[in-house]
């Protein structure tokens, strides 16, 4: 069993995840909360973090056909002509990051290989991360190498220590 990324039809991520779970397949569709402004009100809405992507934890040989036949699934995401394997540690890091931060967004990245560090304290202790810089100490970034994305969370205010 391993985690794989699947590509879905536009705006079908949550439905695909639900359908896969109904079929007994462990699926993960990361979501975040975002405050939306309308002319008459503000409201928190749940948005998909990785548009058109859902992660599945499957035995590729036994369950890939079932995943591909699920309505809304386009195909697996491929890397070097094979379905892209997502490391358990990366799925865990995404889950932890989303539980620690309120509003998160993704940024596609084409950054070149740089310096790597091992995080020594905090909720991501032991994780390897790429240094991508700080933005006025108001933002923290976690780069997920195998997906080519950065998770970005902004500090809420000066009095709040939590990112």
C-alpha positions as a printed Julia matrix, in Angstrom:
163×3 Matrix{Float64}:
   0.0    0.0     0.0
   1.25   3.46   -0.9
  -0.14   6.95   -1.4
  -0.73   8.08   -4.98
  -1.98  11.36   -6.42
  -4.92  11.2    -8.8
  -6.04  13.94  -11.13
  -9.77  14.74  -11.09
 -12.16  16.68  -13.24
 -12.41  20.35  -12.32
 -14.2   21.03   -9.01
 -14.85  17.3    -8.42
 -12.22  16.71   -5.72
 -14.56  16.37   -2.73
 -17.05  14.23   -4.66
 -14.31  11.92   -5.96
 -12.89  11.55   -2.45
 -16.33  10.68   -1.08
 -17.01   8.15   -3.88
 -13.65   6.46   -3.33
 -14.29   6.18    0.42
 -17.71   4.65   -0.33
 -15.82   2.02   -2.36
 -13.6    1.25    0.63
 -10.55   3.14   -0.64
  -8.68   5.44    1.73
  -8.81   8.87    0.08
  -7.54  12.24    1.29
  -8.69  15.55   -0.13
  -6.91  18.3     1.86
  -9.1   21.33    2.51
  -8.59  24.7     4.16
 -10.88  27.42    5.47
 -10.95  30.8     3.77
 -12.85  33.93    4.73
 -14.89  35.15    1.75
 -16.29  38.66    1.42
 -19.7   39.26   -0.14
 -21.37  42.63   -0.48
 -23.54  41.99    2.6
 -21.47  39.59    4.74
 -18.27  37.67    5.39
 -18.29  33.91    5.66
 -15.79  31.1     6.25
 -15.88  28.56    3.42
 -14.05  25.27    2.99
 -11.87  25.13   -0.13
  -9.83  22.32   -1.66
  -6.11  22.91   -1.11
  -4.82  21.15   -4.25
  -7.23  21.83   -7.1
  -7.96  18.73   -9.21
  -5.92  16.44   -6.94
  -6.96  13.74   -4.47
  -4.6   11.33   -2.7
  -5.37   7.62   -2.38
  -3.71   4.98   -0.24
  -4.0    1.79   -2.3
  -2.36  -1.39   -3.48
  -1.73  -0.2    -7.05
  -1.97  -3.64   -8.69
  -5.25  -4.57   -7.01
  -7.12  -1.27   -6.84
  -5.91   0.97   -9.68
  -8.7   -0.15  -12.03
 -11.36   0.66   -9.44
  -9.86   4.11   -8.89
  -9.68   4.82  -12.64
 -13.33   3.78  -13.14
 -14.58   6.12  -10.41
 -16.67   8.95  -11.84
 -14.68  12.2   -11.81
 -11.23  10.59  -11.89
  -9.17  11.54  -14.95
  -6.05   9.44  -14.21
  -3.18   8.94  -11.85
  -0.52  11.64  -11.77
   2.58  10.19  -13.43
   6.27  10.82  -12.79
   8.86   9.19  -15.08
   6.15   7.06  -16.74
   4.92   5.58  -13.42
   2.14   6.66  -11.05
   3.67   9.22   -8.68
   4.18   7.82   -5.19
   3.61  10.28   -2.36
   5.6    9.56    0.79
   3.67   8.81    3.99
   5.72  11.54    5.72
   4.51  14.1     3.17
   0.84  13.18    3.68
   1.41  13.37    7.43
   3.15  16.76    7.05
   0.21  18.12    5.02
  -2.28  16.89    7.65
  -0.19  18.38   10.48
   0.31  21.69    8.66
  -3.43  22.0     8.0
  -4.27  21.22   11.62
  -1.79  23.86   12.84
  -2.76  26.68   10.47
  -6.12  28.25    9.77
  -5.84  29.72    6.26
  -3.46  27.91    3.91
  -2.89  28.34    0.2
  -0.76  26.5    -2.35
   1.78  27.97   -4.7
   3.04  25.93   -7.64
   6.81  26.05   -7.67
   9.57  25.55  -10.2
  12.34  26.41   -7.73
  15.76  24.9    -8.26
  17.28  22.51   -5.74
  18.62  24.47   -2.77
  19.67  23.93    0.8
  17.82  21.35    2.88
  17.38  21.31    6.64
  15.96  18.91    9.18
  13.43  20.62   11.42
  14.55  20.26   15.04
  11.51  21.48   16.97
   7.78  22.04   16.61
   5.07  19.92   15.04
   7.22  18.98   12.02
  10.21  17.74   14.03
  12.31  15.37   11.95
  10.88  16.5     8.6
  13.28  17.5     5.85
  12.41  20.85    4.33
  13.78  23.1     1.66
  14.65  26.64    2.68
  12.55  28.94    0.53
  12.85  32.11    2.63
  10.74  34.26    4.91
   8.45  37.1     3.98
   8.76  39.86    6.59
   8.35  37.25    9.34
   4.62  37.22    8.57
   4.55  33.98    6.66
   5.76  30.39    7.01
   6.31  28.02    4.07
   6.53  24.22    3.85
   7.63  22.81    0.52
   6.32  19.38   -0.49
   8.94  18.23   -3.0
   7.14  15.35   -4.71
   4.1   17.49   -5.5
   5.92  20.67   -6.51
   3.84  22.8    -4.13
   4.46  25.08   -1.19
   1.98  25.41    1.66
   1.8   29.0     2.88
   0.31  30.22    6.16
   0.23  33.82    7.37
   0.69  34.88   10.98
  -2.64  36.1    12.37
  -1.42  39.04   14.45
   1.56  40.17   16.5
   0.06  38.94   19.79
  -0.65  35.43   18.57
   2.3   33.0    18.67
   0.5   30.37   16.62
   1.15  30.49   12.87
